[in-house]
Amino acid sequence: MKTSLPVIAATGIVAGLLWAAAPSFAAEQAVKAPAPALVEPVTGHRETAIFAGGCFWGVAGVFNHVKGVVGTTSGYTGGKASTAQYEDVATGTTGHAESVKVVFDPTKVNYADLLRIYFSVVADPTLVNRQGPDHGPQYRSALFPQSPGQAKVAQAYIAQLTAAHVYAAPIATKLETAPGFFPAEGYHQDFMARNPDYPYIVINDRPKVEALKRIFPQSWKA
């Protein structure tokens, strides 16, 4: 999917040709999931959630355009601190998933709303250990609830989507627990905003942001 920033700059044209030749799954996967039946009670103005759904560039890029989201941090979740760097995670052997920590104001957007957006435009929840052109357990679809309330809401929503047969295949997204979240290298942070014309972003992630704006206009922020 990606390498260190100097290599990205040196190989951008070749990568662009390869990604342009590959099919884009972002537009096809967008589906407006139903509103969650269970919503977590609001207890304050700051809450944190962690989502894994393929390359963290796109996950962060979508959530940064959601009203009520205060900020995002790309990182690694599921493995040890000693292997929380891109070169190790990219091997697919660390237990880590590329993930995004989302800080949000639940008085403006609640966790259930974020789940709805996640299952609609961020990730294809029916895929196992892959998203779009990226393959491996580090690109798995997973939720890391940060409280018992989040876990309850997430479990209920997956059950709701399953019962409604929203997708043609079973939902593969898992709820996982992890000892910590480890921020990724600086060049991964806000990558979409800083590199809007990078070929991978254009092909795989911009369509997700456009789907958010189209399907959930009430949640969109520029």
C-alpha positions in Angstrom: 0.0 0.0 0.0 2.6 2.5 1.1 6.2 2.9 2.1 8.3 5.6 3.8 7.8 9.2 2.6 11.0 9.5 0.6 10.2 6.3 -1.3 6.7 7.5 -1.9 8.0 10.6 -3.6 10.5 8.7 -5.7 8.0 6.1 -6.9 4.8 8.1 -7.2 4.4 7.8 -11.0 5.0 4.1 -11.1 2.6 3.6 -8.2 0.0 5.7 -9.8 0.1 3.6 -12.9 -0.3 0.4 -10.9 -3.1 1.7 -8.8 -4.9 3.2 -11.8 -4.8 -0.2 -13.4 -6.3 -1.9 -10.4 -10.1 -1.8 -9.7 -11.4 0.7 -7.2 -13.7 -0.8 -4.6 -14.6 2.4 -2.7 -17.5 3.5 -4.9 -19.1 0.1 -5.2 -19.0 -0.7 -1.4 -20.9 2.5 -0.4 -24.3 1.6 1.1 -26.6 3.6 3.4 -26.9 1.4 6.4 -30.0 1.9 8.6 -29.9 4.1 11.6 -28.8 2.2 14.8 -31.6 1.2 17.0 -29.4 1.4 20.2 -27.6 4.7 21.0 -25.2 5.2 23.8 -26.3 7.8 26.4 -24.4 11.1 26.2 -22.3 11.7 29.3 -19.9 14.5 28.2 -18.4 16.5 25.4 -15.4 14.3 24.5 -15.3 10.6 23.7 -12.8 8.4 21.9 -13.4 5.5 19.5 -11.0 3.3 17.5 -11.8 1.9 14.1 -9.8 -0.4 11.8 -10.9 -0.7 8.2 -8.1 -1.0 5.8 -5.5 1.7 5.1 -5.7 4.3 7.8 -5.3 7.1 5.3 -8.8 6.7 4.1 -10.4 5.9 7.5 -9.0 9.1 9.0 -9.8 11.0 5.8 -13.5 10.1 6.0 -13.9 10.8 9.7 -12.2 14.1 9.4 -15.2 15.2 7.3 -17.8 14.2 9.9 -19.5 17.0 12.0 -18.7 16.5 15.6 -15.3 14.8 15.1 -12.7 16.8 16.9 -9.6 15.0 15.5 -8.2 11.8 14.3 -4.9 10.0 14.8 -3.7 7.1 12.6 -2.0 4.3 14.4 -1.7 0.6 15.2 -3.8 -1.4 17.5 -3.8 -5.1 18.5 -0.2 -5.9 19.0 2.8 -4.9 21.2 4.4 -1.5 21.5 7.7 -3.0 20.3 6.2 -3.8 16.9 4.1 -0.6 16.5 6.0 0.8 13.5 5.0 0.5 9.8 7.8 -1.7 8.7 6.9 -4.4 11.2 3.1 -4.0 10.9 3.4 -4.3 7.1 4.6 -7.9 7.5 1.2 -8.9 8.8 2.7 -10.9 11.7 2.4 -8.4 14.6 -1.3 -8.7 15.5 -1.6 -5.0 14.8 -4.3 -3.5 12.5 -3.9 -0.1 10.9 -6.4 1.9 12.9 -7.6 5.3 13.6 -8.4 6.9 17.0 -11.3 9.3 16.6 -12.0 12.0 19.2 -15.5 13.3 18.9 -18.2 15.4 20.7 -21.1 13.0 21.5 -23.5 15.9 21.8 -23.0 16.5 18.1 -22.3 13.0 16.7 -22.6 9.9 18.9 -20.8 6.6 18.6 -23.7 4.9 16.9 -23.7 7.6 14.2 -19.9 6.9 13.6 -20.7 3.2 13.4 -23.3 3.9 10.7 -20.8 5.9 8.7 -18.1 3.3 9.2 -20.4 0.4 7.9 -21.7 2.6 5.1 -18.7 4.2 3.5 -15.5 3.6 5.4 -15.0 -0.2 5.1 -16.6 -3.2 3.4 -17.5 -5.2 6.5 -17.9 -8.4 4.5 -14.2 -8.7 3.6 -11.7 -10.8 5.7 -8.2 -9.4 6.1 -8.4 -7.0 3.2 -9.9 -3.8 2.0 -9.7 -2.5 -1.6 -6.2 -3.3 -3.0 -4.7 -4.0 0.4 -4.4 -7.5 1.8 -3.3 -8.9 5.1 -4.5 -9.1 8.7 -3.2 -5.5 9.3 -6.0 -4.3 7.0 -8.8 -6.2 8.8 -12.1 -4.7 9.6 -12.3 -4.4 13.4 -13.8 -2.3 16.1 -12.0 -1.6 19.4 -14.6 -0.4 21.8 -13.2 2.0 24.4 -16.0 1.4 27.0 -18.6 -1.2 27.9 -21.2 1.2 26.4 -19.5 1.3 23.1 -19.2 -2.5 23.0 -22.9 -2.9 23.7 -23.8 -0.4 20.9 -21.4 -2.1 18.4 -22.7 -5.6 19.2 -26.3 -4.5 18.8 -25.6 -2.7 15.6 -23.8 -5.6 13.9 -26.7 -7.8 15.0 -29.2 -5.3 13.5 -27.3 -5.1 10.2 -27.1 -8.9 10.1 -30.9 -9.3 10.7 -31.7 -6.7 8.1 -29.5 -8.5 5.4 -27.9 -5.2 4.5 -25.0 -6.9 2.8 -24.9 -9.8 0.4 -22.3 -11.6 2.5 -21.9 -12.1 6.2 -20.4 -9.3 8.3 -16.8 -10.2 9.0 -16.1 -7.1 11.3 -15.0 -8.2 14.7 -15.0 -6.5 18.1 -11.6 -6.7 19.6 -9.9 -5.7 22.8 -6.3 -4.3 22.8 -3.9 -3.1 25.4 -3.2 0.1 23.7 -3.2 2.4 20.7 0.1 3.4 19.2 0.3 6.5 16.9 1.8 5.9 13.5 4.7 7.8 12.0 4.2 11.5 11.4 4.1 11.1 7.6 0.9 9.0 8.0 -1.0 11.6 9.9 -3.6 13.6 7.9 -2.2 12.0 4.8 -5.3 12.6 2.7 -5.5 16.2 3.5 -1.8 16.8 2.9 -1.7 14.7 -0.3 -5.1 15.0 -2.0 -3.7 14.2 -5.4 -1.6 11.1 -4.4 -2.7 8.3 -6.8 -3.7 5.9 -4.0 -5.9 8.6 -2.4 -7.6 9.5 -5.7 -8.4 5.9 -6.6 -9.3 4.4 -3.2 -10.2 7.1 -0.7 -11.6 10.2 -2.4 -14.7 8.1 -3.5 -15.3 7.3 0.2 -15.3 11.0 1.2 -17.6 11.8 -1.8 -19.9 8.9 -0.7 -20.1 10.4 2.8 -21.1 13.8 1.4 -23.7 12.2 -0.9 -25.2 9.7 1.5 -25.0 11.6 4.8 -25.1 15.3 3.9 -26.3 16.2 7.3 -23.1 14.8 8.8 -20.7 16.4 6.2 -18.3 19.1 7.1 -15.8 20.6 4.6 
